[in-house]
């Protein structure tokens, strides 16, 4: 059975993101996880301390990757600067924008 989503999350706009973080310790990970979890539109957040990976699922119609990155930086951590992480980060920005724009449009059909 699938885990139910939070009531505020629109399932059609739900996205899952994985970002590698730099300068992360256990205390920062706890604080970042709690702060991100308080953002309206967040469905799930978890941090893997050993690998420094942030896993987050959110409604891209309400939240975007920049909101998540802002919280990460507020607590003294940062997004890793490896080419793969930067590539994913830019793809996440593009797809978040795409989800937001498609959510606002009314579907139409000529049939």
VEXLOKOL-479844 format. One record per residue (C-alpha): residue in one letter; x, y, z. Coordinates in pm, 1 decimal. Layout:
<rs>
[a,[X,Y,Z]]
...
</rs>
This chain:
<rs>
[x,[0.0,0.0,0.0]]
[x,[134.2,340.0,-95.7]]
[x,[209.1,593.6,174.6]]
[x,[-55.7,869.5,175.5]]
[x,[67.4,1217.0,92.2]]
[x,[17.3,1519.6,312.2]]
[x,[-316.0,1690.8,255.0]]
[x,[-158.5,2010.7,118.5]]
[x,[37.3,1823.0,-153.1]]
[x,[-113.4,1794.9,-500.6]]
[x,[-3.1,1453.7,-627.3]]
[x,[7.1,1563.8,-992.2]]
[x,[276.7,1820.8,-900.7]]
[x,[475.2,1591.4,-670.1]]
[x,[847.7,1569.4,-746.9]]
[x,[1129.7,1386.2,-571.2]]
[x,[1476.8,1540.1,-551.3]]
[x,[1815.3,1410.5,-436.4]]
[x,[2099.2,1656.3,-374.4]]
[x,[2450.5,1599.5,-243.8]]
[x,[2547.4,1849.4,26.1]]
[x,[2883.7,1983.7,142.4]]
[x,[2984.1,2094.7,491.7]]
[x,[2718.9,1880.3,662.5]]
[x,[2736.1,1732.8,1012.0]]
[x,[2472.8,1558.4,1223.3]]
[x,[2350.0,1874.0,1399.5]]
[x,[2314.8,2066.9,1073.1]]
[x,[2139.5,1770.4,912.5]]
[x,[1881.0,1758.2,1192.5]]
[x,[1818.7,2134.1,1178.4]]
[x,[1795.9,2138.1,796.6]]
[x,[1555.9,1843.6,793.6]]
[x,[1327.0,2003.4,1051.5]]
[x,[1330.6,2342.8,876.9]]
[x,[1256.0,2197.7,533.8]]
[x,[977.2,1982.4,677.7]]
[x,[801.8,2301.1,798.3]]
[x,[775.6,2448.8,445.4]]
[x,[421.2,2434.4,306.2]]
[x,[413.4,2188.5,16.9]]
[x,[680.6,1949.6,147.2]]
[x,[566.9,1587.6,144.8]]
[x,[878.4,1411.4,276.8]]
[x,[1234.9,1501.6,371.7]]
[x,[1524.5,1284.3,481.0]]
[x,[1899.4,1329.6,508.3]]
[x,[2161.0,1057.5,479.9]]
[x,[2436.7,1186.4,712.0]]
[x,[2694.0,930.2,598.5]]
[x,[2667.0,1013.1,227.3]]
[x,[2552.4,1377.7,276.3]]
[x,[2248.0,1326.2,53.1]]
[x,[1929.1,1530.7,93.2]]
[x,[1614.5,1350.4,-23.9]]
[x,[1302.4,1561.5,-50.0]]
[x,[959.6,1521.2,-210.0]]
[x,[748.1,1831.0,-262.9]]
[x,[463.8,1988.3,-456.1]]
[x,[645.4,2182.2,-731.2]]
[x,[338.1,2402.8,-770.5]]
[x,[403.8,2546.2,-422.6]]
[x,[775.8,2494.8,-358.4]]
[x,[1083.3,2501.7,-580.7]]
[x,[1442.7,2388.3,-551.4]]
[x,[1558.0,2741.7,-463.3]]
[x,[1342.2,2732.9,-148.2]]
[x,[1514.9,2411.8,-41.1]]
[x,[1862.3,2547.5,-121.3]]
[x,[1793.6,2863.1,79.0]]
[x,[1721.8,2658.6,390.7]]
[x,[2032.0,2444.2,336.0]]
[x,[2252.0,2755.4,313.5]]
[x,[2084.3,2921.1,615.8]]
[x,[2210.8,2636.3,833.9]]
[x,[2571.4,2652.4,711.6]]
[x,[2571.5,2370.1,457.8]]
[x,[2589.3,2402.6,79.4]]
[x,[2503.1,2215.6,-238.0]]
[x,[2799.5,2010.5,-363.7]]
[x,[2979.8,2156.9,-664.5]]
[x,[3038.9,1833.7,-857.8]]
[x,[2930.0,1838.3,-1221.6]]
[x,[2658.1,1575.1,-1168.5]]
[x,[2501.0,1763.9,-877.5]]
[x,[2512.0,2092.0,-1071.3]]
[x,[2353.6,1920.5,-1373.2]]
[x,[2072.4,1774.6,-1160.5]]
[x,[2022.5,2108.3,-986.7]]
[x,[1970.6,2290.4,-1317.1]]
[x,[1738.2,2014.0,-1439.7]]
[x,[1538.9,2042.9,-1116.9]]
[x,[1503.9,2419.4,-1171.3]]
[x,[1379.1,2364.5,-1525.2]]
[x,[1131.4,2093.3,-1435.0]]
[x,[999.8,2283.8,-1128.7]]
[x,[931.1,2580.7,-1354.3]]
[x,[764.2,2354.2,-1607.7]]
[x,[537.0,2195.1,-1346.3]]
[x,[438.9,2536.7,-1210.5]]
[x,[354.1,2671.9,-1558.2]]
[x,[153.6,2363.8,-1654.8]]
[x,[-40.2,2376.0,-1328.7]]
[x,[-161.4,2728.4,-1408.9]]
[x,[-279.0,2647.1,-1761.2]]
[x,[-622.7,2512.2,-1843.0]]
[x,[-603.1,2194.7,-2051.2]]
[x,[-772.8,2210.9,-2387.4]]
[x,[-856.1,1972.6,-2664.5]]
[x,[-986.5,2014.2,-3015.0]]
[x,[-1171.3,1681.6,-3000.7]]
</rs>
